[in-house]
Amino acid sequence: MTKHTLASTNLHVSHLCLGGNVFGWSADQGQSHQVLDAFADLGGNFIDTADVYSEWAPGHIGGESETVLGNWFASRKNRGEIILATKVSKLSTRPGLSRANIIAACDDSLRRLKSDVIDLYYAHDDDQTTPLEETLAAFTELRDAGKIRYAAASNYTGARLLEASKISKANGLIEYSALQNHYNLLVRSDYENDSVETLTTLGIEGVPYFGLARGFLSGKYRPGVSIESVRAGGVTDYTNDHGWATLEKLDQVAANHGTTVSAVALAWVRQQSTVAVPIASARTVEQLREIMPEVTLTTDELSFLIG
């Protein structure tokens, strides 16, 4: 499997980042470990989670995904083979980006993950009630303590990312090494009109989430087809003429390459100039095998999919 070096880091990551939002939620621990085993067997080494996964589920308190991952690392003895990303600020019991919260949340995550270090630690949301200096100083403290290797931002605007960079440089603090924002074939404007220029200016890359538009771009959703899934409600924004037309185009390109619709949709994201790799999740090994093929699209195909 091709590895990509995430700009401004020495992290060599697989062409797909496996999303951990389903672990401990729509996939129980046994199913999750099967998916994780298959991902590693296929050459995957980049996994993304968050402390808030999956607090939204009835009876859950957050940390479920990290716990599943920690148990996997412990049982497989493979923590050193994985590039691990997690996030802080959205868990209701650990909200925001104050120094005290970041330090405490990191320790909580490390304990659940059964790990000594987080490779890429994201500010999960832009907490504008806390000065950026305080947030960046806390991430610097964690780096200097050896608890994280790099810090990154998620759901930040270009302006706030630039502001953070200026503060880091002026004060000798850690700089954000990546941006994780919403981006896919159907949701493009914010990223392309705001994030791209900033990423280019700063020399860092995007690791977009919802690469498959909450599963809509996997191809399993079709006009008149009812899908039984806990995530089905999240695709209603795409069940329209534009969404169906995009699926038809994906079908054509996938047939030309002899691959899956999911692989083509993710290839389109991956081949955008400021993107390192996309994030996508899989509840089963079968779903994983649909998102893992590494496809290279032609310039004409890239244009065709958004034309």
N, C-alpha and C positions, 0 to 999 in steps of 0.2 A: 504494500500500500504506500502511495506517495505521502511523504511527510512535508508539512509546511512550517517554516520557522516564523512564528508570530512576530511581526515587526516590533522592534525596540525591546525584544526579549531574547532569551536563549531557549525558549520553549518550542520543541519540535513536535507539532501536533498532527494527528491524522486528518484526512480530508473531510471528515465529518466529526462534529462534536455531538456526543450522545446526550440528549436532554434527560435529566433525572426527575422531572416533574411527575412522572407516572409511578415511580418506584415507591412502594408502600401505599399507593392509592389505587389506581385502576389495575395495577399489577402488584400482587402480593410478593412477599420476600422470595418465595420459591421461583415464581415467574420472573421476577426482576433478576435474580441471580442467573437464570438460564439466558436471559437477554445479555447480561453483562459478560458471561462466559463466551457467548457467540461473538459479541463485539470484539473482545480481546483476541479470540481465535482468528477473526478476519483482519486483524491488524489495527483495530481501533485503539487509541490510547488517550483520548480527550473526552472527559466527562464533566458535565455542568449540572450543578444542583443549587439549592438555596436553603437557608434555615427555615423559611416560611413554607416549604413544600412538606406536607400537604395540609396545612392548617384549615383550608377551605372545606375539607371533607367532614361530614358529621362524625363527631367523636374523636377527631384528630386535634392535636395541639401544636403541630409544626415539628420539624425535625425528623419526620418519618423517613423521608428520602435519604437524608444523611445517615440515619441509623442503618438502613438497608445496605447502603454503600459501605459503611464501616464494618458491618458483619461480613460483607463480601471480601473486603481487603484482608480482614483477619483470617478468614477461612482459606483464601487462595494465596496468602502471603505475597501479594503482588503490588503493594502500594507504590513501590519504587518504579513500576513500569507504567504508571498512569499519570497523566497531567490532569490535575483535579482543580476545578473551579467551583466556588460556592459564593454566597452573597449574604449581605447584612442590610437591614433597615426596614424590612416589611413585616417581619414577625411581630404580632401584636404584643407579645411579652418582651420583645427586644426591639422597640421601634426607634428609627432615626439614626443619625450619623454623628452623635456626640462622641467624644473620646471614651467616656465611661461605657457607653453602650457598645461601641465597636470592640473594645478590649474584652468585655464580658461575652459578647456574642461570638467572637472568634474562639474563645476558650470553650464555649458550649459546642460549637461546631467541631472543633478538633476532637473533643471527647466523643461526640456521636460518630465521627468519621474514623475513630481509632487511628488517628494520624498525628504526626508531630508538626506537619507543615501543610499549608494550603498553597498551591502553586499560583493561583490567580484568584484574588479576593476582590469581589465586586461591591461597590456601593450600589445597592439594588435599585435605589431611586434617589432623586436629587432632594435632599432634605435642606430646604432653604431657610429653616429656622436655626440651623447650626452654621457658624462661619466655616467656609471652606478651609481656612487655615487649621481649625481644630480637627476637622475630618482628616485632612491630609497628614497632619502631625501624628494622629493616631495610627494611620496606616504605616507611616514611617517607623513609629515605635514598634509595631508588630514585625515589620521587615527586619529591623535591627535586632530584635529578639529571636529571629529565625523562625517565627511562626507563620509568616507568609513570604512568598518570593516576589510577587508583583501585585500591585493594586490596579483595579480597572473600574470603569463607570458603566452603569446601565440606566437607561431612560434619562439621559442627560441631553440637553440641547447643545448645539454647537457653541453657542455663546458661553454657556456655563463650563463647557469643556475647555474652551480657550482661557476663561478666567482661572480655572483650576491650574492650568499649565503655567500661567504667569505667576501665580502664587507659589507653586512648587519651585520654579526657577529662582524667584526672588528670595525664598527662604531656605533653599537647600533641602526641600522635602521630596518625598517620593512622587513620581509623576504617574498619572494614569496611563497604562500600557495598552488598553483596548477599550472599545465601546460596544456594549451589547444593547442594541435597540431593535425595534420591530421592523422587519423588512422581508418581503417576498414578492413574487410576481404580481400579486394583487394589492399589496400595500407598499407603495413606493415613494410617495411624494415627500413625506417628512424626512426620510433618510436621504433621498437624492437631492432635495432642495436645501437641506440644513446640515446633515452629518457629513456628506462627502467632502465638501470644501474644507471643513475643519479637520477631518482625518488626514487629508492630503497635506494641509499646512503643518500639522503636528507630527506627521510621519508615523502614525499608528494606524491600526486596522480595526475593522468591524467584525464582530462575531454575532451575526443577527439571530434573534430568536423568532419563533413561529415561521421557520423556513418553508413549512408546508401549509401555512395559513390554517393552523389548528387542525390539520389533517385533511382539509378540503382538497388540497392539491395532490393528495395520494391517489386520487382517482376513484376512491370507493363511493364518493357522493355523486349521484347522477339524478337527472330529472325524474321524479316519480318514484325514486328508490328511498325506502325508509331504512335508516341505519340505527341500530341499537348500540348506543355508546354514551358514556357519561360526558363525553366531550361534544356530542352532536349539536347541542344548543349553541356552541360557539361559532358555528359556520354559517349561521343565517345571513350574515352580512355578505356572503359570497354566492348565495344561491340566487343568482340573477343572470341576466343575459351575458354580462361581461364574464362572470365566473364560468358559466357553461361554455362560452366560446373559448376561454383560455384552456379549459380541460380538453376540448377538441383539438386544439393546437398541440397540447402536450401529448395527446394520443398519437398524433402524426409523427412528431419528433421521436417519441419513444419507439414507435414501430420502425423508424428508419435506423435506429441504433440497436434494435433488438434488446431493449432494456425496459425498465419500469417507468411509469409516469412520475413516481416519487423521485427517482434518480435524476430525471431530466429537470424537474422543478428545482431540486437542490443544486444541480450543476449550474443552472442559470444564476442563482444567488452567488455561488462560489466564484464564478467567472467575472463578477463585477469588480472593478478596479480596486476598490478600497476594502473589499471583503477578504478576510483570512479564510475562514471556513464557516459554513452555516451550522445551526443547531437544529436537530430533529430528534424526536423521541419515538420509542417503540415499546408497545406493551407485550408483544410476543416475538419469538424468534422469527416467525414468518414475516411480521411487519419489519423487523430489522433487516431481513434480507432484501426487502423492497427498497430501503433507503440507502443501503451500503454501496451499490455499484458506482464506480467512478467513471463518469462520462465527461467527454470534452465536446462541447457544442461549437459549431462553426459560427462565424460572425453573422451569417445570414440567419441561422437558427436563433441566435440570441435576439436578433431584431424581430424575427417572425413571431416569437412568443409574446412580444409586447405591442406588435403592430395592430 
